[in-house]
Amino acid sequence: MPLDASSLRESYPSDYPSVGLAGLFVLEPLMTPALFQRYPGTKDEWSLSLAMAADTANGGLKQLEDHYNTFIVSLIPSPFLSLCTYRREVH
């Protein structure tokens, strides 16, 4: 049975807090265009990092560090049980 998107939207209110992490884990022009616009011809994280490393006048690789620092600003609460297992625990 196919997933009904309208019923899924009704299950989660529009003010439900969420975080988009695609720009943190995937650096490509589609996800993080602002990083790539300064360096035409770069198409992935590898070519972008090479171009940034050569561009010390604009901060070099510190530009990537600054980008990553904007994502994790506080710890996400997680239940203790999701972080550890016990010897006799059934998985």
Summary of the structure (lengths in Angstrom):
residues: 91
radius of gyration: 19.7
end to end distance: 28.4
largest distance: 56.7
contacts: 146
relative contact order: 0.09
helix: 44%
strand: 0%
